[in-house]
């Protein structure tokens, strides 16, 4: 049974070889897509690889012939060469069609950033828990990365999603779902659909979050999945387990060339108030949660209304949990508490504290003194996600 139901707005085909229906381009596209997801044994065209006529009249003739084939193969009471909105033929097509919730867009997307380029990457990422002052810069070869974009079925509630992974990898070791911060406070910036697609996703893959760079430096064969942000969040990706599972399977089949395999381990990450969506995912998707090997929260504790989200239960369940905290870092127990003891104490709470003193080597650290108001409120919140994902990935050994 299909997970979603796709309807049309007006009839498609030529009724009884005499009356040509409206056959709007949109409805023709829906019908041919459904047929391409139904095996030929059931009257569909799945094995014909979506080869349909380009000329409109020829296409209508082909679709009509396919409708008659479908109606005949399934013994429908009316064989008239037409699909009516909400009719019996369409209902059966929806039932027999294999789900395809995402459709790959041609070419590699022209992702865009907000002008934040070449942000410094964390070096020696595995030393973050025992070295106080962070270091930045290259410390190994950087791998080439690939990306794709998909159009989403309306049932997903997000128009598009983007993925990125190491070039040449066809069987990712894990899928990382990244939960976006809310865009309402930046409404003017995200006003157009094009911006929400190119920059809303691009900000995470190639922009400020540097997702592709961080995966590249981590050495892990992880594929990052970023649903396009909407005013309400990121659609069903934090709540509807059947649909999210199907999307991940479709991405995996696309990358593996159609290989049928169990989903590999999952990772989840969030920036700022995306923590709420990450937590929703872990609570709403129990079967997928069992696959989660790492959960990375980039300064979600900065958002006071989410301070009661601990993620402690997921750590006990076997996931590697890292919570990277800037201005909300715990204080030292006393003036005499050793820095290493402080780090160890925080780590037992799954916290990676990143107070001001640890950033002294960051190339942009001068902003702390040149713009005091910016530094006091946003500096660490801004830079944490740009370089800390690498640490989380490098220290999650089960992927």
C-alpha positions as CSV (number, residue, x, y, z in Angstrom):
1,X,0.0,0.0,0.0
2,X,1.3,3.4,-0.9
3,X,2.2,5.8,1.9
4,X,0.6,8.7,0.1
5,X,-2.3,9.4,-2.2
6,X,-1.8,11.5,-5.3
7,X,-4.8,13.0,-7.0
8,X,-5.3,14.9,-10.3
9,X,-7.4,18.0,-10.9
10,X,-9.2,16.9,-14.2
11,X,-9.6,13.8,-16.3
12,X,-6.7,12.4,-18.3
13,X,-6.9,10.3,-21.5
14,X,-9.3,9.9,-24.4
15,X,-12.6,8.5,-23.3
16,X,-13.8,5.5,-25.4
17,X,-11.4,6.6,-28.2
18,X,-13.7,9.6,-28.9
19,X,-13.6,12.4,-26.4
20,X,-10.2,14.0,-25.5
21,X,-10.1,15.0,-21.8
22,X,-8.4,18.2,-20.5
23,X,-5.0,16.4,-20.1
24,X,-3.3,19.3,-18.3
25,X,0.5,19.1,-18.2
26,X,0.5,18.8,-14.4
27,X,-2.0,15.9,-14.5
28,X,-0.2,14.1,-17.3
29,X,3.0,14.3,-15.3
30,X,1.3,12.9,-12.2
31,X,-0.2,10.0,-14.2
32,X,3.0,9.1,-16.0
33,X,4.9,9.2,-12.7
34,X,2.4,6.8,-11.1
35,X,2.6,4.4,-14.1
36,X,6.4,4.5,-13.9
37,X,6.1,3.2,-10.3
38,X,3.8,0.3,-11.2
39,X,5.3,-3.0,-12.6
40,X,4.3,-4.0,-16.1
41,X,2.7,-7.1,-14.7
42,X,0.2,-4.9,-13.0
43,X,-0.4,-2.7,-16.1
44,X,2.2,-0.1,-15.3
45,X,5.4,1.0,-17.1
46,X,8.1,0.7,-14.4
47,X,10.4,-1.4,-16.5
48,X,10.3,1.0,-19.4
49,X,12.4,3.6,-17.5
50,X,10.1,6.6,-17.9
51,X,10.4,7.0,-21.7
52,X,7.3,9.0,-22.8
53,X,6.7,11.0,-25.9
54,X,7.6,14.7,-25.8
55,X,5.0,15.9,-28.3
56,X,1.7,16.5,-26.5
57,X,-0.6,14.7,-28.9
58,X,1.7,11.7,-28.9
59,X,2.0,11.7,-25.2
60,X,-1.8,11.8,-24.7
61,X,-2.1,8.8,-27.1
62,X,0.6,6.9,-25.2
63,X,-1.0,7.6,-21.8
64,X,-4.5,6.6,-23.1
65,X,-3.1,3.3,-24.4
66,X,-1.4,2.7,-21.0
67,X,-4.6,3.5,-19.1
68,X,-6.5,0.8,-21.2
69,X,-3.6,-1.6,-20.5
70,X,-3.9,-0.9,-16.8
71,X,-7.7,-1.1,-16.7
72,X,-7.6,-4.4,-18.7
73,X,-4.8,-6.0,-16.7
74,X,-6.6,-5.3,-13.4
75,X,-10.1,-6.4,-14.6
76,X,-11.7,-3.0,-13.8
77,X,-15.4,-2.8,-14.6
78,X,-15.0,0.2,-16.9
79,X,-12.3,0.2,-19.6
80,X,-12.6,3.6,-21.2
81,X,-9.0,4.9,-21.5
82,X,-9.6,7.7,-18.9
83,X,-8.5,8.4,-15.4
84,X,-10.9,10.5,-13.4
85,X,-10.0,12.5,-10.3
86,X,-10.7,10.3,-7.3
87,X,-12.0,7.5,-9.5
88,X,-11.5,3.8,-9.2
89,X,-8.6,3.7,-11.7
90,X,-6.7,6.3,-9.9
91,X,-7.3,4.8,-6.5
92,X,-5.9,1.4,-7.7
93,X,-2.9,3.1,-9.3
94,X,-2.1,4.8,-6.0
95,X,-2.4,1.4,-4.2
96,X,-0.1,-0.4,-6.7
97,X,2.5,2.3,-7.2
98,X,5.7,1.9,-5.3
99,X,6.4,4.9,-3.2
100,X,8.7,7.6,-4.5
101,X,8.6,10.5,-2.2
102,X,11.6,12.3,-3.7
103,X,12.6,12.9,-7.3
104,X,16.2,13.8,-8.1
105,X,16.7,17.2,-9.7
106,X,19.1,17.2,-12.7
107,X,22.8,18.2,-12.2
108,X,24.7,19.3,-9.2
109,X,22.8,22.1,-7.5
110,X,24.2,25.6,-7.5
111,X,24.0,26.0,-3.7
112,X,24.6,29.5,-2.3
113,X,25.9,30.8,1.0
114,X,25.3,34.0,2.9
115,X,28.8,35.3,2.1
116,X,30.5,33.3,5.0
117,X,33.2,31.6,3.0
118,X,36.4,29.7,4.0
119,X,35.5,29.7,7.7
120,X,38.3,28.1,9.6
121,X,38.1,24.4,10.4
122,X,38.9,22.8,13.7
123,X,42.2,20.9,13.6
124,X,43.2,18.0,15.9
125,X,39.5,17.4,16.4
126,X,40.1,14.3,18.6
127,X,42.0,16.4,21.1
128,X,39.1,18.8,21.8
129,X,38.3,17.1,25.1
130,X,41.8,17.3,26.6
131,X,43.3,20.4,25.0
132,X,42.1,23.8,26.3
133,X,42.9,26.2,23.5
134,X,41.5,25.0,20.2
135,X,43.6,25.0,17.1
136,X,42.4,25.6,13.6
137,X,43.8,24.8,10.1
138,X,44.4,21.9,7.8
139,X,45.9,18.8,9.3
140,X,45.2,16.2,6.6
141,X,44.0,15.7,3.0
142,X,40.6,17.1,2.1
143,X,38.4,14.8,0.1
144,X,36.2,15.9,-2.8
145,X,32.5,16.0,-2.0
146,X,29.4,15.6,-4.1
147,X,25.8,16.8,-3.6
148,X,22.3,16.4,-5.0
149,X,18.9,18.0,-4.6
150,X,15.5,16.3,-4.7
151,X,12.0,17.6,-5.1
152,X,9.7,16.3,-2.4
153,X,6.2,14.9,-2.4
154,X,3.8,17.4,-0.8
155,X,3.2,14.8,1.9
156,X,6.7,15.6,3.3
157,X,5.8,19.2,4.0
158,X,9.2,20.5,2.8
159,X,9.6,21.3,-0.9
160,X,13.1,20.0,-1.4
161,X,16.0,18.4,0.3
162,X,19.7,18.4,-0.3
163,X,22.3,15.8,0.4
164,X,26.1,15.8,0.4
165,X,28.6,13.0,0.7
166,X,32.2,12.1,-0.2
167,X,32.7,11.8,-4.0
168,X,32.9,8.2,-5.2
169,X,31.2,6.7,-2.1
170,X,28.2,4.6,-3.2
171,X,27.4,3.0,0.1
172,X,27.4,5.6,2.9
173,X,28.4,4.4,6.3
174,X,25.7,6.5,7.9
175,X,23.1,9.2,7.1
176,X,23.1,12.4,9.0
177,X,19.8,14.3,9.3
178,X,20.5,18.0,10.1
179,X,17.7,19.9,11.8
180,X,17.7,23.6,10.7
181,X,17.3,26.5,13.0
182,X,14.0,28.4,12.7
183,X,14.0,31.0,9.9
184,X,11.2,33.2,11.3
185,X,13.6,35.6,13.0
186,X,15.3,36.1,9.6
187,X,12.1,36.3,7.7
188,X,13.2,39.0,5.3
189,X,16.3,37.0,4.3
190,X,14.3,33.9,3.6
191,X,11.3,35.6,1.9
192,X,11.6,33.9,-1.5
193,X,11.3,30.2,-2.4
194,X,14.5,30.3,-4.3
195,X,16.4,31.6,-1.3
196,X,14.9,29.0,1.0
197,X,16.1,26.3,-1.4
198,X,19.5,27.5,-2.5
199,X,20.6,29.2,0.7
200,X,18.4,27.5,3.3
201,X,20.0,24.2,2.3
202,X,23.2,25.6,1.0
203,X,23.9,27.3,4.4
204,X,24.3,23.9,5.9
205,X,26.1,22.1,3.1
206,X,28.5,24.8,1.8
207,X,27.7,27.9,3.8
208,X,28.3,28.8,7.4
209,X,27.7,25.3,8.8
210,X,30.4,23.9,6.3
211,X,28.8,20.5,6.5
212,X,30.6,19.1,3.4
213,X,33.9,20.4,4.5
214,X,33.5,19.0,8.0
215,X,32.5,15.5,6.7
216,X,35.5,15.7,4.3
217,X,37.9,16.4,7.1
218,X,36.4,13.8,9.5
219,X,37.4,10.9,7.3
220,X,33.9,9.4,7.6
221,X,31.8,8.2,4.7
222,X,28.7,10.0,5.9
223,X,25.9,11.4,3.8
224,X,24.3,14.6,5.1
225,X,20.6,15.1,4.6
226,X,19.2,18.7,4.9
227,X,15.4,19.2,4.3
228,X,14.6,22.7,3.1
229,X,13.5,24.9,5.9
230,X,9.9,26.2,5.9
231,X,8.2,28.7,8.2
232,X,6.9,25.8,10.2
233,X,10.2,23.9,10.5
234,X,11.3,21.1,8.1
235,X,8.0,19.3,7.3
236,X,7.5,15.8,8.7
237,X,11.2,15.0,9.1
238,X,11.0,15.2,12.9
239,X,7.7,13.4,13.3
240,X,6.5,11.0,10.7
241,X,8.6,7.8,11.0
242,X,7.1,5.9,8.0
243,X,7.7,8.8,5.6
244,X,11.2,9.6,6.9
245,X,12.1,5.9,6.6
246,X,11.0,5.8,3.0
247,X,12.9,8.9,2.1
248,X,16.1,7.5,3.6
249,X,15.6,4.3,1.7
250,X,15.0,6.2,-1.6
251,X,18.2,8.2,-1.1
252,X,20.1,5.1,-0.3
253,X,18.7,3.3,-3.4
254,X,19.7,6.3,-5.5
255,X,23.3,6.4,-4.2
256,X,23.8,2.6,-4.3
257,X,22.4,2.3,-7.8
258,X,19.2,0.5,-6.7
259,X,20.8,-1.9,-4.2
260,X,18.3,-3.2,-1.6
261,X,19.9,-3.2,1.8
262,X,19.0,-2.4,5.4
263,X,19.5,1.2,6.3
264,X,22.9,2.0,7.7
265,X,23.4,3.8,11.0
266,X,21.9,7.2,11.5
267,X,23.2,10.4,12.9
268,X,21.2,13.5,14.0
269,X,22.4,17.1,14.3
270,X,20.8,20.4,15.1
271,X,21.8,24.0,15.3
272,X,20.2,26.5,17.8
273,X,16.5,25.8,18.2
274,X,16.7,23.0,15.7
275,X,17.3,21.1,19.0
276,X,13.6,21.0,19.5
277,X,13.1,19.2,16.2
278,X,16.0,16.8,16.9
279,X,14.4,15.9,20.2
280,X,11.0,15.5,18.5
281,X,12.6,13.1,16.0
282,X,14.1,11.0,18.8
283,X,10.8,10.8,20.6
284,X,8.5,10.3,17.5
285,X,10.6,7.8,15.5
286,X,11.4,4.9,17.9
287,X,12.5,2.5,15.1
288,X,14.8,5.0,13.5
289,X,16.1,6.1,16.9
290,X,17.5,2.5,17.4
291,X,19.7,3.2,14.4
292,X,21.1,6.5,15.8
293,X,24.8,6.3,16.7
294,X,25.5,9.9,17.2
295,X,23.5,13.0,18.2
296,X,25.2,16.5,17.9
297,X,23.6,19.6,19.4
298,X,25.3,22.8,18.3
299,X,24.5,25.3,21.0
300,X,20.8,24.5,21.5
301,X,21.3,25.3,25.2
302,X,21.6,29.0,24.1
303,X,17.9,28.8,23.5
304,X,16.5,29.1,27.0
305,X,13.1,27.6,26.2
306,X,14.8,24.3,25.2
307,X,17.0,24.1,28.3
308,X,15.0,21.2,29.7
309,X,16.1,19.0,26.8
310,X,18.9,16.9,28.1
311,X,19.4,14.1,25.5
312,X,20.7,12.0,28.4
313,X,18.3,9.2,27.6
314,X,19.7,8.8,24.1
315,X,23.3,8.6,25.4
316,X,22.2,5.7,27.7
317,X,20.6,4.1,24.7
318,X,23.9,3.7,23.0
319,X,24.1,6.9,20.9
320,X,27.2,9.1,21.1
321,X,25.9,12.4,22.3
322,X,27.8,15.7,22.1
323,X,26.4,19.0,23.1
324,X,28.6,21.9,22.1
325,X,27.9,24.8,24.4
326,X,29.1,28.4,24.1
327,X,27.8,31.2,26.3
328,X,25.7,28.7,28.3
329,X,28.8,26.7,29.3
330,X,28.9,25.6,32.9
331,X,31.0,27.6,35.3
332,X,34.1,26.3,37.1
333,X,33.4,24.9,40.5
334,X,36.0,27.2,41.9
335,X,39.0,29.3,40.9
336,X,41.2,26.3,41.6
337,X,39.4,23.8,39.5
338,X,41.8,22.4,36.9
339,X,40.8,22.9,33.3
340,X,41.2,19.2,32.4
341,X,39.0,18.3,35.5
342,X,36.5,20.9,34.3
343,X,36.4,19.3,30.8
344,X,36.0,15.8,32.2
345,X,33.2,16.9,34.5
346,X,31.3,18.5,31.6
347,X,32.0,15.5,29.4
348,X,30.2,13.2,31.8
349,X,27.1,15.3,31.1
350,X,27.8,15.0,27.3
351,X,28.7,18.6,27.2
352,X,31.6,20.1,25.3
353,X,32.0,23.5,26.9
354,X,33.4,26.2,24.6
355,X,33.8,29.4,26.7
356,X,35.6,32.4,25.4
357,X,39.1,31.3,26.5
358,X,39.1,28.2,24.3
359,X,38.7,30.3,21.1
360,X,41.8,32.4,21.4
361,X,43.5,30.9,18.4
362,X,40.5,31.3,16.1
363,X,41.4,33.6,13.2
364,X,38.2,35.7,13.9
365,X,38.8,36.0,17.6
366,X,39.5,39.7,17.3
367,X,35.8,40.2,16.8
368,X,35.5,39.6,20.6
369,X,37.2,42.9,21.2
370,X,36.2,44.9,18.2
371,X,32.4,44.3,18.5
372,X,31.6,43.7,22.2
373,X,27.9,43.5,21.8
374,X,28.1,40.9,19.0
375,X,30.7,38.9,20.9
376,X,28.6,38.9,24.1
377,X,25.5,37.5,22.5
378,X,26.3,35.7,19.3
379,X,30.0,35.1,18.5
380,X,30.2,31.6,19.8
381,X,26.7,30.7,18.8
382,X,27.7,31.8,15.2
383,X,30.9,29.8,15.0
384,X,30.2,26.6,16.9
385,X,28.4,24.8,14.1
386,X,31.0,25.9,11.5
387,X,33.7,23.6,12.9
388,X,32.4,21.3,15.7
389,X,30.6,18.7,13.5
390,X,34.0,17.4,12.5
391,X,34.8,16.5,16.2
392,X,31.5,14.7,16.6
393,X,31.9,12.6,13.5
394,X,35.6,11.8,14.2
395,X,34.7,10.6,17.7
396,X,31.7,8.5,16.7
397,X,33.5,5.2,16.2
398,X,30.5,3.1,15.2
399,X,30.1,4.7,11.8
